[in-house]
Amino acid sequence: MGQGNFWKHWGIGALLVAGFFCGLPMHVWQPLPLYQPDPVAALTPQPGDHWQLSFASDGDTLQTHASSLVELPDGRLRGFWFAGSREGAADVSIHSAVFDPNSGEWGPEHVLLTREQVSQGLGRHVRKLGNVVPTVDADGRLRLYMVVVSFGGWGASRLAVAESDGDGSQWRISDGLVTSPFLNLSTLVKAPPIRYADGTIGLPVYHEFIGKYGEVLRLDEYNRILSRSRIGKLRESLQPLVLVDSPQQAVSFLRNARNSRPGILWRSDTDDGGESWTPLFDGQLPNPGSAVGGVSLGDGHWLLVVNNNAVERDDLYIMETRDRGQSWSSLQAVHDDAGLRDDDIDADSFRALVIDRLSRFRAGPVTGEQYQRVLTATEHNNCRHDGCRSQFDYPYVVRASNGDVHILYSWKKTLIAHAWWRADGQDPLASAARVAHRSQP
């Protein structure tokens, strides 16, 4: 190539790049709006407080996983998860159930969206469904962000959007988000959205294609991406959880995706409203490479629901800090089967253990055939040739408008479990009994 042609091609390329940036909408160049923090909690969980444990799912499918939760405008809560024969299988659908805090009961589980329905709504083939994240707008509209895959594995995923104008029992597929210039691939969700003062939302997402890292996408009411903010610098983190402390301060905890520093939980901070984030650093909690959930109860006062060890997902703890993570304490041990690691637990012994653990839940699978099906599924999902291990993972945490804290998580990949703390300090069992008594003629 002659020198004249070389500069000609470089000039054309420069003009194209300049034209691209000049053609971007003005909002791309504008500063991010301030965060909208949740109100400071008047009452917070204390060590020894009662947490009601129940099941949101009914055990009809072999596997359930990756739950999420949102408060509806009427104060009830709707849970979501995917369920089927195994993760990524063609029979996996999005399931849902509604929790009524007045009665303390979950309603029946039902299929919300099938793979075929999502495929038809998007107008393209959908091979498998994954994580879902809901949000409720100020006008009561519900939005559901779903991970869908047309080919390959999770690294080839994209995000689809469904909307509902009611209580979330009926949905329409709105569209897919265009989040990546590379065939719009490799964008996934796991954690709750955050809110900005101008009414837009921040959707924490992560990427798994080549590099693994987290971002926050700011979306308007039409699901258009107004801006994006990269969390940290390393390409070895997944599933960011973002907790907002103030109009400009937030912290993100991220799952460790590689082995440069195994056994730790990544953390990144921002003090300029997400314009920039610190490089990833040690969040001062052990972690076996699993997702975490949590809420901010005030400036520097956070609850994190974690696997509180560096090797297995066989425990689930609620950890608390009141000094922005400089020190942590255990608020509640929801589950702890770590003592089984060194024991050679066979399938029969594990089944007996599961029966004991099921008895600790207020509401569980019904007796009889369904109960036996749950025992069989739990053994299938947790036992291998080298023995059986418990698994508790993918916690999703929300604080309701009345101050209650709700945790939804995967229980041995067989059921979706729910831990509930009441901000009014009442025992949920006693309260539910009073409601039932008042409803009698």
C-alpha positions in Angstrom: 0.0 0.0 0.0 1.4 3.4 -1.0 1.9 6.1 1.6 -0.9 8.2 0.1 -3.4 5.3 0.4 -2.2 4.6 3.9 -3.1 8.1 5.1 -6.3 8.0 3.1 -7.5 4.9 4.8 -6.4 6.3 8.2 -8.3 9.5 7.5 -11.5 7.7 6.5 -11.2 5.6 9.7 -10.7 8.7 11.8 -13.8 10.3 10.2 -15.9 7.2 10.9 -14.8 7.1 14.5 -15.5 10.8 14.9 -18.9 10.5 13.3 -19.8 7.6 15.6 -19.0 9.7 18.7 -20.6 12.8 17.3 -23.8 10.8 16.6 -24.1 9.5 20.1 -27.1 10.9 22.0 -26.3 13.9 24.3 -27.1 11.9 27.4 -24.0 9.8 26.9 -21.9 12.9 27.6 -23.9 14.1 30.6 -23.0 13.3 34.2 -24.9 10.4 35.8 -27.8 11.4 38.0 -27.6 10.9 41.7 -28.5 7.6 43.3 -31.7 7.3 45.2 -30.9 5.4 48.4 -33.5 3.4 50.3 -34.6 5.1 53.6 -32.5 4.4 56.6 -34.0 1.4 58.5 -35.7 2.4 61.7 -35.5 -1.2 63.1 -32.9 -3.7 62.0 -32.4 -7.4 62.7 -30.5 -8.3 65.9 -28.7 -11.5 66.9 -31.2 -14.0 68.2 -34.2 -12.5 66.3 -36.7 -14.9 64.8 -36.5 -15.6 61.1 -39.4 -17.6 59.6 -38.2 -20.3 57.2 -40.6 -21.6 54.6 -40.5 -22.8 51.0 -41.7 -20.8 48.1 -41.7 -23.7 45.6 -43.6 -26.9 45.8 -41.1 -29.5 44.6 -42.8 -30.6 41.5 -39.7 -30.2 39.3 -36.4 -32.0 39.7 -34.3 -28.8 40.0 -35.1 -25.2 41.0 -32.5 -22.4 41.0 -31.6 -18.7 40.8 -34.5 -17.1 42.5 -35.4 -13.4 42.7 -38.0 -11.3 44.5 -39.9 -8.0 44.2 -42.5 -6.2 46.3 -45.7 -5.6 44.5 -47.6 -2.3 44.8 -50.1 -3.9 47.2 -47.4 -5.1 49.6 -47.3 -8.7 48.6 -44.1 -10.2 47.2 -43.7 -12.1 44.0 -40.8 -14.6 43.7 -39.3 -15.9 40.4 -36.9 -18.8 39.6 -36.2 -21.2 36.8 -37.2 -24.8 37.2 -36.9 -28.0 35.1 -35.0 -31.3 34.9 -31.6 -29.6 35.1 -30.0 -26.2 34.6 -29.9 -25.3 30.9 -32.3 -28.1 29.9 -34.9 -27.5 27.2 -37.8 -28.1 29.7 -36.7 -25.2 31.9 -39.3 -22.5 32.4 -39.6 -19.4 34.6 -41.8 -20.2 37.6 -43.3 -17.9 40.2 -45.4 -17.7 43.4 -46.7 -14.8 45.6 -46.1 -14.3 49.3 -48.7 -12.6 51.4 -47.1 -11.1 54.6 -50.5 -10.7 56.2 -51.1 -14.4 56.3 -47.4 -15.4 56.2 -48.1 -17.9 53.4 -46.9 -18.5 49.9 -49.5 -19.1 47.2 -49.2 -21.9 44.7 -46.3 -22.2 42.3 -47.1 -21.8 38.6 -45.3 -21.6 35.3 -44.9 -18.0 34.3 -43.0 -18.1 31.0 -41.9 -21.1 28.9 -39.0 -21.2 26.6 -41.4 -21.4 23.6 -43.3 -18.3 24.8 -40.1 -16.3 25.1 -38.9 -17.5 21.7 -42.1 -16.5 20.1 -42.1 -13.1 21.8 -38.6 -12.4 20.7 -39.0 -13.8 17.2 -35.9 -15.9 17.5 -34.9 -19.3 18.7 -34.3 -19.6 22.4 -32.4 -22.7 23.5 -32.4 -22.2 27.2 -33.6 -19.8 30.0 -31.5 -18.5 32.9 -31.5 -15.9 35.7 -34.4 -13.4 36.0 -34.4 -10.0 37.8 -37.6 -8.1 38.4 -38.3 -4.4 39.1 -41.5 -2.3 39.7 -41.8 1.2 38.3 -43.5 4.1 40.1 -46.6 3.6 38.0 -46.9 -0.1 39.0 -45.6 -1.6 35.8 -43.4 -4.7 36.4 -40.4 -5.4 34.3 -38.6 -8.7 34.2 -35.0 -9.0 32.8 -34.3 -12.6 31.6 -31.1 -14.4 30.6 -31.8 -16.3 27.3 -29.4 -18.3 25.2 -30.0 -19.1 21.5 -26.8 -21.2 21.0 -23.8 -22.3 23.0 -23.4 -21.8 26.8 -24.0 -19.0 29.2 -21.2 -17.0 27.6 -23.4 -16.6 24.5 -26.4 -15.3 26.5 -28.4 -12.1 26.0 -31.1 -10.2 27.9 -34.8 -10.3 27.1 -37.4 -8.1 28.7 -41.0 -9.0 29.7 -43.5 -6.5 31.1 -46.7 -6.8 33.2 -49.3 -4.1 34.1 -50.9 -6.2 36.8 -49.7 -8.3 39.6 -47.2 -10.2 37.5 -49.4 -13.1 36.7 -49.5 -12.3 33.0 -46.6 -11.1 30.9 -45.8 -9.9 27.4 -42.3 -10.1 25.9 -41.3 -6.5 25.3 -37.9 -6.9 23.5 -34.3 -7.8 24.0 -31.7 -5.3 25.3 -28.8 -4.5 22.9 -26.0 -4.6 25.4 -22.9 -5.6 23.4 -21.5 -4.7 20.0 -20.3 -8.3 19.5 -23.5 -10.0 18.2 -25.2 -8.7 21.4 -23.8 -11.6 23.3 -22.6 -12.4 26.8 -24.7 -10.2 29.2 -26.3 -11.8 32.2 -28.2 -10.6 35.4 -28.4 -11.8 39.0 -28.8 -8.9 41.5 -31.6 -6.4 42.1 -31.6 -3.1 40.2 -30.7 0.2 41.9 -32.5 3.5 41.4 -31.5 7.0 40.4 -33.1 10.3 41.5 -34.4 11.0 37.9 -36.5 7.8 37.9 -34.1 5.7 35.8 -32.8 2.4 37.1 -29.4 0.9 37.2 -29.3 -2.8 36.2 -26.2 -4.7 37.5 -25.0 -7.0 34.8 -22.0 -9.2 34.1 -20.2 -10.6 31.1 -18.7 -14.1 30.6 -17.3 -13.9 27.0 -13.5 -13.9 27.1 -13.3 -11.6 30.1 -15.5 -11.8 33.2 -16.5 -8.5 34.7 -19.4 -6.5 36.1 -21.2 -3.3 34.9 -24.2 -1.2 35.7 -26.5 -0.3 32.8 -28.7 2.8 33.4 -32.0 2.2 31.7 -34.9 4.5 31.0 -38.6 3.5 31.1 -38.3 2.1 27.5 -35.4 -0.1 28.5 -33.0 2.0 26.4 -29.4 2.0 27.7 -28.5 5.6 28.7 -25.1 4.9 30.0 -22.9 2.0 31.4 -20.4 1.9 34.2 -17.7 -0.7 34.4 -17.1 -2.1 38.0 -13.5 -2.6 38.8 -10.7 -3.4 36.4 -9.9 -7.1 36.6 -11.6 -9.5 34.3 -12.2 -12.1 36.9 -15.5 -11.2 38.6 -19.2 -12.1 38.2 -22.7 -11.3 39.4 -22.2 -7.8 41.0 -24.4 -6.8 43.9 -24.7 -3.0 44.3 -25.6 -1.4 47.6 -26.4 2.3 47.6 -25.4 4.3 50.7 -25.9 7.9 49.7 -26.7 9.9 46.5 -23.1 9.5 45.4 -21.7 6.5 47.3 -22.2 2.8 46.6 -20.4 -0.5 47.1 -20.4 -3.5 44.9 -19.6 -7.1 46.0 -18.7 -9.5 43.2 -18.4 -13.3 42.9 -14.8 -14.4 42.4 -14.5 -16.0 38.9 -10.9 -16.9 38.7 -8.0 -18.2 40.8 -5.6 -15.3 41.1 -6.9 -14.9 44.6 -9.2 -17.8 45.4 -11.4 -17.9 48.4 -12.2 -14.2 48.7 -15.1 -12.0 47.8 -14.3 -9.1 45.5 -15.3 -5.5 46.3 -15.3 -2.2 44.4 -16.5 1.2 45.6 -17.7 4.5 44.0 -18.0 7.9 45.6 -19.0 9.8 42.4 -22.3 8.2 41.7 -20.9 5.4 39.5 -18.9 7.6 37.2 -15.8 5.5 38.3 -15.2 2.5 40.5 -12.2 1.5 42.4 -10.1 -1.5 41.3 -11.3 -4.8 42.8 -10.0 -5.5 46.3 -10.6 -8.0 49.0 -14.1 -7.6 50.6 -12.9 -9.1 53.9 -15.2 -12.1 53.7 -14.3 -15.6 52.7 -16.2 -16.9 49.6 -16.1 -20.2 47.7 -16.7 -18.4 44.4 -20.5 -18.1 44.9 -23.0 -15.3 44.5 -24.0 -13.1 47.4 -27.2 -11.1 48.2 -27.6 -8.1 50.5 -29.2 -4.8 51.4 -28.1 -1.5 52.8 -29.9 -0.4 56.0 -28.2 3.0 56.2 -24.8 4.6 55.5 -22.2 1.9 56.0 -24.7 -0.5 57.6 -25.0 -3.5 55.3 -26.4 -7.1 55.5 -24.8 -9.7 53.2 -26.1 -13.2 52.8 -23.1 -15.4 51.9 -21.5 -18.8 52.0 -19.3 -17.9 54.9 -16.3 -20.0 54.0 -13.7 -20.3 51.2 -14.4 -23.8 49.8 -18.0 -25.0 49.8 -21.6 -23.8 49.5 -22.7 -25.9 52.4 -23.6 -23.0 54.8 -25.5 -19.8 54.6 -24.9 -16.9 56.9 -26.3 -13.4 57.3 -23.3 -11.1 57.9 -23.5 -7.6 59.2 -21.2 -4.5 59.1 -21.9 -1.1 60.6 -18.6 0.5 59.5 -18.6 0.0 55.7 -17.0 -3.4 55.8 -14.1 -2.7 58.0 -15.4 -5.3 60.4 -18.0 -8.0 60.0 -20.1 -10.1 62.5 -22.4 -13.1 62.1 -26.0 -12.0 62.6 -27.6 -15.3 61.8 -26.6 -18.8 60.7 -29.5 -19.7 58.4 -27.9 -23.1 57.6 -24.6 -24.7 58.4 -23.8 -28.2 57.2 -20.0 -27.6 57.0 -19.5 -30.4 59.6 -20.4 -32.9 56.9 -17.4 -32.2 54.7 -15.1 -34.7 56.3 -17.8 -37.3 56.8 -18.5 -40.0 54.2 -22.2 -39.3 53.9 -23.9 -42.0 51.8 -27.3 -41.5 50.1 -29.3 -43.1 52.9 -27.7 -41.0 55.6 -28.1 -37.9 53.5 -31.8 -38.6 53.1 -32.2 -38.9 56.9 -30.4 -35.6 57.2 -32.7 -34.0 54.7 -35.8 -35.2 56.6 -34.4 -33.6 59.7 -33.7 -30.3 57.9 -37.1 -30.2 56.3 -38.7 -30.4 59.7 -37.2 -27.0 60.6 -39.3 -25.2 57.9 -42.6 -23.8 58.8 -44.2 -24.7 55.4 -42.7 -27.4 53.2 -43.7 -29.9 50.6 -46.8 -31.8 51.4 -46.6 -35.3 52.8 -47.0 -38.4 50.7 -45.9 -38.7 47.1 -44.7 -35.1 46.8 -42.6 -35.4 49.9 -40.9 -38.6 48.6 -40.3 -36.8 45.3 -38.5 -34.0 47.1 -36.3 -36.5 48.9 -35.5 -38.3 45.7 -34.7 -35.0 43.9 -32.5 -33.7 46.8 -30.5 -36.9 46.7 -30.2 -36.6 42.9 -29.0 -33.0 43.0 -26.5 -33.4 45.9 -25.1 -36.9 45.9 -22.2 -38.1 43.7 -20.0 -41.1 43.7 -17.8 -39.6 46.4 -20.6 -38.9 48.7 -23.3 -36.2 49.4 -23.0 -32.5 50.2 -25.4 -29.8 51.1 -25.8 -26.8 48.9 -27.3 -23.4 49.6 -26.7 -20.7 47.1 -27.9 -17.7 45.0 -29.4 -15.6 47.8 -31.6 -12.7 46.7 -32.4 -10.1 49.4 -34.9 -7.3 49.5 -36.2 -4.9 52.1 -39.9 -4.3 51.9 -41.5 -0.9 52.2 -42.6 -1.8 55.8 -39.0 -2.6 56.8 -39.2 -6.4 56.6 -36.2 -8.2 55.2 -36.8 -11.2 52.8 -34.2 -13.6 51.6 -35.0 -16.1 48.8 -32.4 -18.8 47.9 -31.8 -22.2 46.4 -32.1 -25.0 48.9 -30.0 -28.0 47.8 -31.0 -27.1 44.2 -34.3 -28.8 44.9 -36.5 -26.1 46.5 -36.6 -22.3 46.7 -36.5 -21.3 50.4 -37.6 -18.1 52.0 -36.2 -16.5 55.2 -38.3 -13.6 56.6 -37.6 -11.1 59.4 -40.4 -8.8 60.5 -39.5 -5.2 61.3 -42.4 -5.0 63.8 -40.7 -7.6 66.0 -43.8 -9.9 66.1 -43.5 -13.6 65.7 -44.8 -14.4 62.2 -46.4 -17.6 63.5 -48.4 -15.8 66.2 -49.3 -13.0 63.9 -50.6 -15.4 61.2 -52.7 -17.2 63.9 -54.3 -13.9 65.0 -55.1 -13.1 61.4 -56.7 -16.5 60.9 -58.7 -16.1 64.1 -60.0 -12.7 63.1 -61.1 -14.0 59.7 -63.4 -16.7 61.3 -67.1 -15.9 61.4 
